[in-house]
Every structure is written in structure tokens, then in C-alpha cells.
Amino acid sequence: MTFRGRSGWGWVASRLAAQKRASRLPLLLSLICLTLCIILSKGSAKQASAAAAAPTVDKACPGLSSGPLAQARLVRLPDGLVLRTPSTQINQREVADEIGQALERLRPQLRRNAFFVLEQLAKRRLLLSEARRWAAAHNPSVKEADEGSLIREYLQTLAERASVSDEEARAFYSRNKELVGGAPFERVRDDLKRYLLGEKQQAAVEAHVAGLAERAAAEVDAIWAKQQCRSAMDNPVDKARRSGKPTLVDFGATGCKPCDMMTPILAALRKKYEGRLNVVFVHVRQEEILAARHGIHTIPTQVLFDKGGKEAFRHEGFLPQVEVEAQLAQMGLRP
């Protein structure tokens, strides 16, 4: 006998098939969602891997960074964006606005050194972000302080970790007795410890700032950075550093007595090491930004770079020729 209509076996079979298909639908949707999640996670992992493999600013253009963004990764960012971290972004307009607010006489220098401007903006924002997290966790009383005070308080906690032992002070005294006029160690111990502590604290802060980009996973637009590299490196110091020869740079100014005392020494060194040593003088009142890029706080300051362009020695104040040549000899450069 053949059954027809909704009461027949055909209808029952179709309903059972429909129910079976319906029972499979949630499983199918789950499998689709899982597949999409895997694809998206692979895409994110691939992007993260690509960012980690991208060259750093310092690797692509040695000397461009003054420290804070040296380890930032160079990637292609959306148009107009020059820096990106998970918590902040900086675009070209912000950099241009910062230059526009500077003293008029400094603007041409800043336009040639726009990467330096970006670093100052990034350094403040990234330090402020770290300082706020630190305050929230350790010192809520300063959380509402103005931004500058909060950053200073935060950096002070880093500096306070430094210490100087009597042994370190004595070792420094043994190497530099002439600096204290031969005075007994006990008489100058406290002064030496204060001096060495200041040096250590400064070094601790500088090391922390130098690690900002890496801690913040900072990325800089590769095309913009390449343009800035060409612009910023077009100066006597960086041209000399890239020459393949050692370079001595004296940062000073005319009218400064110890600076003027360096003038005949520089002339003598140019003649004595002609063809083997670059000797460069930078007038800091005419090249303020170039001096700032190299961290000059006192004049005269002598900076010696090896043939690879890396800083090998730095000294603040007048430096006799014999001491300059002693440093050159340590680099294998003799008369």
C-alpha cells in the first residue's frame, strides 16, 4: 500500500531528515566560527611576526635617533601617521604644529630634524603613560600632579636606585688623582661619591629612556623615517661619522674661553692626523638642534667616534692635546 500526504511515510521521512539537518546547524556554525577565529589569529600572529622582524630605526639609519625611538620598528603605517603604539599615535600634523610653535630661528633646523621633534613628543607621551601606571600602583598621592611633575617624580624613583660604594669612589680617585690636586682620598671621598652618584643616576635615566620604544612596542612609518634620515644626516658630524674614519667632534662656541683654548688643538690634530682622522667643530649657538641630538649640555664637549661611527669617548670641558691623543692611541690611531 502506498501512503500519500502528511500522514504518509514519505512525510515522516522528510521530517526526520529536516530534523537531522537542523541538529547539524549549530555544529556547522561552530565549526565556521572556529575556522574564522583560527584564520584571524593567524593573520594577527603574522602581522605581529612581521612587525618583530622589521628593522629598527637605529639599524636602518644609525645616528638618526637620539635614544627614545632607536629600537622602534619601521613598518608601513596609514597615510599621515608617523608613530604608533598600542596606546598612542602621532601624525605628521602634530610634528608640524610642534615645529610651528618653536622660536622662528630654530624652525629651519627643526624642519631638517623632524625625527628629533617626533622623538621629543613620543618621549613625553610614553614616559607620561609609564608614570601614570607607576603612580596608580605605588604613589596615588602624585597621580593628579601636572604632567611635568609626574614625569619628574617617576624618573626620580629610577635615579634613587643608584648607589656608590667607597670602593668605587676609591677606584675613581686612583684613576683621577690630578682632578683633585692630589688631595687625600678621605678629604674628597664624599665629594667624589656625590659626583659619581650623579653620573650613575643620569645614566640610569638615559638607559630607561633608551628602552621606551621597545617597552611600548613602538612603530614608525618606514617611508617617512627614510626621508628624515636623508635630511637629518646632511650635516658635518654625520657625514664624518659615515666616512669610515675615526671622528673627533668638538661642540663649542666662539667667545667661550675653554672653547677658544681648544681651537689651536683642533688645528694641530687636523694637521697631525691628516687623512686618518676627521676633526669637526660644531658651533652650538648656530646648530642648537644638532647639539641637542648629541646630548650636549656643557661646552666645550669633545666626542670621539670610531671608524664605524659609534661613540667611543666623551669629555666635558677643556681637554689637553696629550689627553686627546691618548684616547686616539687606545683606538689604534698613532702619529
C-alpha positions, 0 to 999 in steps of 0.5 A: 500500500502506498501512503500519500500526504502528511500522514504518509511515510514519505512525510515522516521521512522528510521530517526526520531528515529536516530534523537531522539537518537542523541538529547539524546547524549549530555544529556547522556554525561552530565549526565556521566560527572556529575556522574564522577565529583560527584564520584571524589569529593567524593573520594577527600572529603574522602581522605581529611576526612581521612587525618583530622582524622589521628593522629598527630605526637605529639599524636602518639609519644609525645616528638618526635617533637620539635614544627614545625611538632607536629600537622602534620598528619601521613598518608601513603605517596609514597615510599621515601617521608617523608613530604608533603604539598600542596606546598612542599615535602621532601624525605628521600634523602634530610634528608640524604644529610642534615645529610651528610653535618653536622660536622662528630661528630654530624652525629651519633646523627643526624642519631638517630634524623632524625625527628629533621633534617626533622623538621629543613628543613620543618621549613625553607621551610614553614616559607620561603613560609609564608614570601614570601606571607607576603612580596608580600602583605605588604613589596615588598621592602624585597621580593628579600632579601636572604632567611635568611633575609626574614625569619628574617624580617617576624618573626620580624613583629610577635615579634613587636606585643608584648607589656608590660604594667607597670602593668605587669612589676609591677606584675613581680617585686612583684613576683621577688623582690630578682632578683633585690636586692630589688631595687625600682620598678621605678629604674628597671621598664624599665629594667624589661619591656625590659626583659619581652618584650623579653620573650613575643616576643620569645614566640610569635615566638615559638607559630607561629612556633608551628602552621606551620604544621597545617597552611600548612596542613602538612603530614608525612609518618606514617611508617617512623615517627614510626621508628624515634620515636623508635630511637629518644626516646632511650635516658635518658630524654625520657625514664624518661619522659615515666616512669610515674614519675615526671622528673627533667632534668638538661642540663649542662656541666662539667667545667661550674661553675653554672653547677658544683654548681648544681651537689651536688643538683642533688645528694641530690634530687636523694637521697631525692626523691628516687623512686618518682622522676627521676633526669637526667643530660644531658651533652650538649657538648656530646648530642648537638642534644638532647639539641637542641630538648629541646630548650636549649640555656643557661646552666645550664637549669633545666626542670621539667616534670610531671608524664605524661611527659609534661613540667611543669617548666623551669629555666635558670641558677643556681637554689637553692635546696629550689627553686627546691623543691618548684616547686616539692611541687606545683606538689604534690611531698613532702619529 
